[in-house]
């Protein structure tokens, strides 16, 4: 059995050389073509000095070249780090410095943003540009490799880079409560444990055409890329922005003969609400998987009515664990409004919830924080031993054993069938459009504005997107700045999905008896 992610490609290329591995619009690569071009990229990276464990970032919209970059980096023994090409420059600069990125693989459009991100002390030693070249007006301080140099290389059999399953495969950055993003470190072993489980559980096969909707920096993309690869199936990249047009997205799913769909519920809610699904039959769509946020039951019920022959699965798991629970959705009774459970533990995963006094939740009605133990756990947070120690702890529930477990921060209970039910977060983290967002990071940015005296960011439940973000702000002087000023300020420093949709100015913020901001009171004030 393959013990490194790149071995999945080699094996499928040998078994299914002429089957489409990846499709993007009118372009495609067979498994043989993908194997060859990734060998070429890996050889170039090695020649340029990439060594086992070095980090290489990918900063471009999801496309065939970005998939090639992932496999090329892995074949060279590197660790791939996907970056959001639309993120503010200062955030990208921080991630490049923080992770010690040795190489950047970018599109021409992304290359144009690089000069201010690559100061003299940058760790980046070279940049690979995937399009037809670099605009001559872009002056980079590091060597540039053009994509045609990769394509023109002779294909020589790549010498395997000595590497073990405990080595890192990728680092995914998520929102951090202190205002600083944190890099979640995932090993080959952890990723393959999830991939092997997913292929078996959802019966993936070479005839499947699997959608890839999630951005590469989102952990849902691991299923799209690697579970598809292991099964010899075809991954079909969803065109950027298509999900904002539900009718066109529904047509695309039908035309592309998608058999397995995986996304956040907000996309599926829009499909059910505005996709006019009664026009289509979707004979190929056998499974719909969703994760990342609560799926409103009314929209889920409508979607299941339009897709009576499709299986639906609710998956749950933070980036630090990938998927650790799943629940096959049964027919939903007409009057049900309660969210569906997140289900039971995946194979090889142990889950338990602890109450505030340290007791294991064992019956309905008890509430506790969910803890996870198993092979899919991350190694921790890049360069942050303190955060790692707080979240990845050793539990001694079994006498004589000390198990490494991850504290999810999610509060759960049990239903009558023994399924876990998600109740909410213990901290100030929310989900919006499938993204995990630390409200503290938004507050940190707002506090850095010279006109902001006090602030609190809240998530307001929204059936379609999970939560809308509202920021309450006390200014140093009335009228010192406008809502638009603060939203623009945030947009320059944090990703667009974290920018508050609304900003409310207040003379002061309500406080609890301990002097903390009274967040429930702020929520009530919106009613």
N, C-alpha and C positions, 0 to 999 in steps of 0.2 A: 504494500500500500504506500502511495506517495507520502513522504514525511516533510516536504516543503511545498509551498504553494506553487512554485514554478514547475514542479514535477507534474502538476495537473495538466498543464498545457502540453508538455512533452508526451504524456501518455495519450491524451485525446488526439493530438496531431498524428500519432502513430496509428490510432484506431480509426479516426475519421478525417483523413487528410483533406478531402474535398468538400466536406460539409461546411456551411457558413458558421464561423465562430462568432463574428460580430457584424451587425448591420447598422448603418447610420444613414438614413435617407436613401439615396441611390447608390451609396458606396457599401462595400462589404469586403471582408477578408475571410478566406477559408482558414481552417485550422493549420494547414500546411503553411500558408502565407503568413499567418500570425506568428507561427513558430520561427520562421526564417527571419522576418524583419526584427523580431525581438532578440534573436541571436545577434544580429548586426548591431542593434543599439547597445546591447550588453557588452559586446566586444569593444565598441567605441568608448563606453563609460569606463571600462577597465583600463584601456590605453590612456585615458585622460587622468587616471589616478584614483578612481572610485575604488574603495576597499570594502571588505566585508564589514557591515555595521554602519557605514557612512550613510548619512541622510541625503536623499535627493527629493526635491520638491517638484510637484506638478501643479502648474498655475495656468489653467486654460479651461474654457467650457468643455463639458464632456463630449468627446468625439472619438473617432477611431484612433487618432494619434495619442490621446490620453490613455486609452486602453493599452496601446503598444508601450507607452512609457512605463506603466505599472509593471508589466511583465519583463520589460528590459531591465528595469532597476532591480527587480527581484532576482533575475538570472545573474546579474552582476554581483549578487550578494548584498545589495544595498537595502535600505529601508525607505519605502516611499512615504512621502508626506504630502497629501493633497491640500492645496490652498484654494480658497475661494477667490477667483479672479476679480470679483466685484467688491471685495472687501476694501475698506479704506486703506490708503497707503501706509499709515502709521501702524496699523494692525499687521499688515503683511511684513513690514520691516521688522516688527517685534518677533514674529514667528520665525523669520529667516535667521535672525540673530540668536534667538532662544534655542532653536533646535540645531544650530551649527550646520546649516544647509551647505553642502559642498557643491551641489549641482542643481540648476534650475532647468526644467523642461517647460517651455512656454510657447504660446502662439505669438504671432507678430503683434497682435493687438495688446497682449499682455506685456510683450517686450517693451512697448512704448512707455509703460509705466515704471520700468525698472530703474532708470538712472538715480532717482532720489532714494530708492530702496537699497542701493549697493554703494554705500560710502567706502572710503578707503580701507576701513578695518573690517569689511564684510568677510564672512567665512566662505562665500561663494567663489569657487575657482574657475567655473566656466558655465556657460548658458547654452542650452540646445533649443533652437527656434524651429518650430515644426512646420510653418507655412513656407511660402515661396522665398522668403528672405527677410531681412531686417530693413526697415526704413532707414535710409542712409543718414537721416537726421538724428537717429537714436545713437548716442555715443555711450557705450558701456565701458566700464573700467576693467572688465574681465573678458577673456576670449569668448568668441561666439562660434558655435558649430551650427551650420545650416542643415536642415533635414535632408536635403538632397545628398549631403555627404554620407548620411546613414544609409540611404537607399542605394547609393552607388557602390557601397562596399561589397567585395566578393563574400559569398556565404561560406564560411569555414566552420567546421564543427566546433562548437563552443566547449572549452574545457570547463567542467563543473567547478564552481567555486566552493571550496570546503565550507560547509555551513551546517548547523544543527537546528533541530526543531525548536530549541529553546531561544534561538536568535530572534531578534525583532523582525517583523515583516513590514509593519506600517505604524505610523503615529497619527492619530486623529485628534485635532484640537477642538475642545468644547469650551463653552462659556464658563468663566470662573467667578466665584462669589466675591473675590477681592478686586475685581476689575481687570484681572490678568487671565487670559486664556490658559487652559491647562492641556498638555499633550498626553493623551492616553496611549500607552505603549502596548501593542498587541504582538505576541509572538506567532511564529508559524504554527506551533502546537495548538495554541488557543484558537486561532482562526480555522485550522483544519478540523478541530473538534466540532465546531459549529457547522462547517461546510458538510462534513460527513453525515451529521445528524439531519441537516436540511434535505440533502439528496435522498436519504432513505425515507424520511417522514413524508415528503411531498412527492415521492416516486418520480423524480426527475429522470428524463430519458433523452436520447439523442433527437427524438422527434419534437421535443418541446421548443417553443419560441417564447423566451422569457423577457419581459419588459425590464428596462433599466431606467427608472424615473429619478431616483435619488441622486443628488450631487455626490461626487467622489469623497468629499469631506464628511459625508453623513454615513453612519455605520450600516444603514440599509443597503448601501452599494456593495457590501461584501457578499451578500447573497447573490445579487445580480451577476457579479463578475465571476466569482470563484465557484459557487454551486453550479452555475451554468457550465463552467469550464469542466468541472469534474464529470458532469453527466454527458459531455459531448453535445450539448444542446446549442442553440443559437441565442445570443443576447442581442436584443433589439433596443437601441438607444432611443429614448423618447425625446423628440425635438425640444430644444429649450423654448420655454414660454407656451408650449402647446397646451399645458394643463390649465392655462387661464381661459381657454376656449373649449368648454365641455363638449359641445356638439362635434367640433373637429377632433377632439381627443377620442370620443366614442367611435367616430368613423375610422380613425387611425388604428385603434385596437382591433376593429373588425377587418380592415384591409390587410394589416400586418399578420393576421391570424395568430394573435397572441394567445398562448395557452395557459401561461402563469403570469399573473400580475401581482406586483408588490409595491406598495406605496403607503404614505400616511393617509389616515381616514379623510382628512379635509379634501383631498383630491377626489376621492370616491364619493363623498357627500355632494360635491358639485356635479359629478356625473349623474348621480341619482336625481338631483334637483333640477338641473338645467341641460342635461345631455340628450333629452328626448330619446331615451333608450328604447321606447316602444317601436322605433323605426327598424331596429336591428335584432338579430337573433344570437349572435356570438357563438356559433357552434363549436369553435375551437377552445373557448375559454373554460378550462376545467377547474382552475383554482384561483381564488383571489386571497392574497395575504395582505394584512395591514398591521401597522405598528407605529409607535411614536406618540400616540395621543388617544384619548377616549373617542370612540366612534358613536355619535348620537344614534340612539336606537331607531328613531323614526326614519332617518336616512338609510341606515343599514337594512331595515325591513323593506323599504322601497327597492333598494338595490337587489336584494335577494329575490324579490318578486319579479324583477325584470330578468334575473339570471337564475331560473329555477333548476338548471342542471349543473350549476357551478358550486364547488365547495368553498366555504369561507372559513378563514382561520385568523384568530386574533393572536398576534405575537407580542411578547413583552420582553424588554431587557434594555438597560442603559448601555452606553458605549463601552463602559468598563467590563461588561460581561457578554456583549452581543445578546442574542436571544436566549432567555433562560426559562420562559414559560410559553405555553401555547394552548389554544382552546379552539376546537372545531365548533363552529357556531351551529346550533340546532335551529330548526324552524322557530321563528319568534312569534309568540302569541300576540294577537292584535292589541291588547291593552297594555303591553309591557312598556315601561318607561325607564326602568332601572338598567344602567349600563351592563353589558355582558362581562363575565369574569375574564381575568387574564389567564386563568387556567391552572394547569399543573406543571411541575418541573419537567424540563426536557431530559432526555436520556443522559446519564452520567453527571447530572447536576443535582445537588442537594439544596433545598430551600427551607428556611424556617423564619418565622417572624417572632421578634422579642418585644414584649411589653416594656413599659418604662421601668418596671421593677425586675426585669430580666427573666421573666417567665416566657416559655414557648407558647405561642398562640396555638390552641388545640381545638377550639370550637367556635361556631358562629357567634358573632357579637364581640369577641375579644379583638382588640386592635393592637398591632405591633409593627415595628419597622422590619421590612423584608431584608434578609441576609442571604447571600448566595455563596455556595462552595462548589467548585468543579473545574474541569479542564479549560473552560472558555474564559476564565478570569484574566484580565489584563495584568501586566507586570507592575503597573503603577503609573505615576505621572512623571513625564520627562523632566529631569533636573529638579524635582521637588520631593525630597524624601519626607518632609514634614506632612504635606498633604497626603502622600501615599500612606504614611503610617496612620493617619486619622481615618482613612476610608477602607484600607485593607488591613484587617485586624486578625488576631489569633483568638479563636473561641475554644473554650475547653468544656463544651457541653457533655462530651463523652469522657469519662474518667481515663486518664492516661494518654489522651490524644490532644494535640493542639492543631486545630484546623485553620488554615488561612481562608478567611471569608471576606466578602465585600459587603459593606453596609450601603444599601441602595439609597437610603433617605426617603424611601417610599413607604407610606402607611397602608397596610392591608388588613383584611380579615378573611375568614373562610365562609363559603356558602354551605348549604346543607349537603352538597355532593363532594365537599372537600376541595373545591376550586378556590384559588386565591382571588379576592376581589380588591381592585385598586381603589383606595379612598382619597389619596392626595399626597402632597409632599410634606415632609417634616420641616423643611427650610423654606426659603423664598425662591425656589426654582419653579418655573412653569414650563409648559409645552405650548408652542405656538407654531402652527403650520408644520408640525413634526419636529421642530428644532427645540432642543433643550436650552433654556435661557435662564441664567442667574440674574435675578432682578438687581442684585447687588452690583453687577458689572455696569448696568445702565445707570444706577445711582452714582457710581464712582465717576463716570464720565460727566454727568450733570454737575456733580460737586466741583469738578475742575473748571467749570465756567465761572468767570469772575463775578457775574451778576447773580449767581445762585447762592442763597444763604442756607437753605434747607430743602431737602427733596425726599420723596418716597415714590418708588415705582410699583405698580400693582398689575396683576393679571386679571382681566375681567372675562369670565367665562363666555365663550362664543361657540355656538353649535358647529359652525362651519370650519373655523380655524383653530379651535381649542381655547385660545385666550387672546384678547386684545390687550395691548399694553397702554396703560395710562400713567402719566407721571404727574404727581402733585408737587408744586414748586413754590417756595417762598423766596422772593427776590430780596436783594440787599436794599433796593429802593424801588418803590412802585413804578412800573413802567420802564424799568431799566433795560428790558429786552422784550421781544415778542415770542409768541409760540413758534413762529417760523424760524426765528433766530436759533432757538434751542434745538429744534428738529434738524436744522441744517448743521448745527454744531455736532450733534450726535452722529449724523450721517457721515461726517468726515472722520469719525473715530471708531464706530462699531458697524457691523453688518446691517444691511437694510432691514432684515427681519427683526432686529432688536430695537430699532428706532421707535419711540413711543408714537402711537397713532394719534394720541391726544395729550395735551399738556394743560393742566388746570392750575391757575395761579391762586394761591391762598395767602391770607395774612399770617397764618400760622398753621401748624399741623397738630392735630390732637395727640395727646400723650397718655400712656398708661400710668399707673401709680408708681411704676419703677422708672419713669422718664423716657420710655421707648415710644416710638411712633405707634399710635393705635391704628393699625391697619384695618381691622374690622370696622372701626368708626369711619375711616375714609371710604370704605366700600359702601357703607350705609348712606353716606352723604351723596352718593351718585344716584341713589334710588329716586 
